[in-house]
Amino acid sequence: IGLCAGVALGLTAVVRASSTWPLLGLDLYRPVPQDNQLTSAKIALAPQLFFAPRLPRAGSRSCASCHDPPAAFAGRLVVGVGVGGARGTRNVPALVNRAWGATFFWDGRAASLEDQVLQPILNQVELGATSSQAVALIRSPGYAPRFIGAFGRVPVLEDLARGLACYVR
């Protein structure tokens, strides 16, 4: 018990000495692509994208509509339901710990989070947006200044992917 208490006290001292030290240690090993480093601007932007029902064709769904936060960011239904009540073909996978994933989707068709996050947005059964609709949204007055602050340029579709991937990470 003494050793445990000493280790705990030492750990507390380290945590107090450095507010950037990850408490659980896992963030230290989280893989992050060199071209999409986590920044405070991206992290602040990302939840607005994930929970905004503005990306789909019908404007009624968001990423969180299927990836339910209280359900480990997974789906509660046997198969996902997209725009207009269209039914998908698979259960919605959980997003918890996906930062460490090597492949994405149940069939592994995406090699990175940046590749994965756009597919449901552009899938006509899921969120049903087109590339031009997604770009128009992120270039709108409500989003463009935030994207410019996060990425340093007028936003492009890949910046939407980068922002959402940061949120999932």
C-alpha positions in Angstrom: 0.0 0.0 0.0 2.9 2.4 0.8 4.4 1.8 -2.6 1.0 2.4 -4.3 0.5 5.6 -2.3 3.9 6.8 -3.2 3.4 6.1 -6.9 0.0 7.9 -6.7 1.6 10.9 -5.0 4.4 11.0 -7.5 1.9 10.8 -10.4 -0.2 13.6 -8.9 2.9 15.7 -8.7 3.7 15.0 -12.4 0.1 15.8 -13.4 0.2 19.1 -11.5 3.6 20.0 -13.0 2.4 19.5 -16.5 -1.2 20.2 -17.6 -0.5 18.8 -21.1 0.5 15.3 -19.8 -2.2 12.8 -20.7 -3.9 11.4 -17.6 -4.5 8.0 -19.0 -1.4 7.8 -21.2 -3.3 6.7 -24.3 -3.2 10.1 -26.0 0.6 9.8 -26.1 0.3 6.9 -28.5 -2.7 7.9 -30.5 -1.8 7.8 -34.3 -2.4 11.1 -36.0 -1.6 11.8 -39.6 1.2 14.3 -40.2 -1.1 16.3 -42.6 -4.0 16.5 -40.0 -2.5 17.3 -36.7 -4.9 18.0 -33.9 -5.2 21.7 -33.1 -7.5 23.5 -30.7 -9.2 25.2 -33.7 -10.0 21.9 -35.4 -11.2 20.4 -32.1 -13.6 23.3 -31.5 -14.9 23.1 -35.1 -15.5 19.3 -35.2 -18.4 18.9 -32.8 -20.4 21.5 -34.7 -19.9 19.4 -37.8 -20.7 16.1 -36.1 -24.0 17.3 -34.5 -25.2 19.7 -37.2 -28.2 18.3 -39.2 -27.2 20.6 -42.2 -25.1 18.2 -44.2 -27.7 15.7 -45.4 -29.9 16.3 -48.4 -33.0 16.6 -46.3 -31.4 18.6 -43.5 -32.9 16.3 -40.9 -30.0 14.0 -40.0 -26.5 14.5 -38.6 -23.6 12.1 -37.9 -24.9 11.9 -34.3 -28.3 10.7 -35.6 -26.7 7.3 -36.2 -23.6 7.5 -34.0 -25.5 8.0 -30.8 -23.2 9.4 -28.1 -24.9 7.6 -25.1 -24.6 4.3 -27.1 -20.7 4.6 -27.4 -21.3 6.6 -30.6 -22.9 3.5 -32.2 -26.3 2.7 -33.7 -29.1 1.4 -31.6 -30.9 -0.2 -34.6 -30.2 -3.4 -36.5 -29.4 -1.3 -39.6 -28.8 2.4 -39.9 -31.6 4.7 -41.1 -30.7 7.5 -43.5 -32.4 10.4 -45.3 -36.1 9.9 -46.0 -36.2 6.8 -43.8 -34.0 4.8 -46.2 -32.6 1.7 -44.5 -28.9 0.9 -44.7 -27.4 -2.6 -45.0 -25.4 -2.8 -41.8 -25.4 -1.8 -38.1 -23.8 1.5 -37.4 -20.3 0.8 -35.8 -19.2 2.4 -32.6 -16.7 5.3 -32.9 -15.1 4.9 -29.5 -11.3 4.2 -29.9 -11.5 4.4 -33.7 -8.3 6.6 -33.6 -6.4 3.3 -33.3 -8.2 1.6 -36.2 -6.2 0.3 -39.2 -9.3 -0.1 -41.4 -12.8 1.4 -41.2 -16.4 0.3 -41.9 -17.4 -3.3 -41.3 -15.8 -4.3 -44.6 -12.6 -2.4 -44.2 -13.0 -0.3 -47.3 -11.5 2.9 -45.9 -7.9 3.0 -44.8 -8.1 6.2 -42.6 -10.6 8.2 -40.7 -10.2 11.0 -43.3 -11.3 8.5 -45.9 -14.1 7.1 -43.8 -15.9 10.2 -42.6 -17.0 11.5 -46.0 -18.5 8.3 -47.3 -21.7 8.5 -45.1 -22.2 12.2 -46.0 -22.0 11.5 -49.7 -23.9 8.2 -49.6 -27.4 8.7 -51.1 -28.9 6.3 -48.6 -27.2 7.7 -45.5 -26.9 11.5 -45.4 -27.4 12.0 -49.2 -25.3 15.1 -49.7 -23.4 15.9 -52.9 -19.8 17.1 -52.8 -20.9 20.5 -54.0 -23.6 20.7 -51.2 -21.0 19.8 -48.6 -18.5 22.4 -49.9 -21.3 25.1 -50.1 -22.1 24.4 -46.4 -18.5 24.7 -45.2 -18.0 27.8 -47.2 -21.2 29.4 -45.8 -20.8 32.5 -43.5 -21.5 30.3 -40.5 -18.7 27.9 -41.1 -16.1 29.5 -43.5 -14.4 31.7 -40.8 -14.0 28.7 -38.5 -12.6 26.6 -41.3 -10.2 29.4 -42.3 -9.1 29.6 -38.7 -8.6 25.9 -38.5 -7.0 25.2 -41.9 -5.7 28.6 -43.0 -7.5 28.7 -46.3 -10.9 28.7 -48.0 -12.3 25.3 -47.1 -12.4 22.4 -49.5 -14.1 19.0 -49.2 -11.0 17.4 -47.7 -11.1 20.0 -44.9 -14.5 18.7 -43.9 -13.0 15.2 -43.8 -10.1 16.4 -41.7 -12.3 18.3 -39.3 -14.6 15.3 -38.7 -11.7 12.9 -38.4 -10.2 15.1 -35.7 -13.5 14.9 -33.8 -13.5 11.1 -34.0 -9.9 11.0 -32.9 
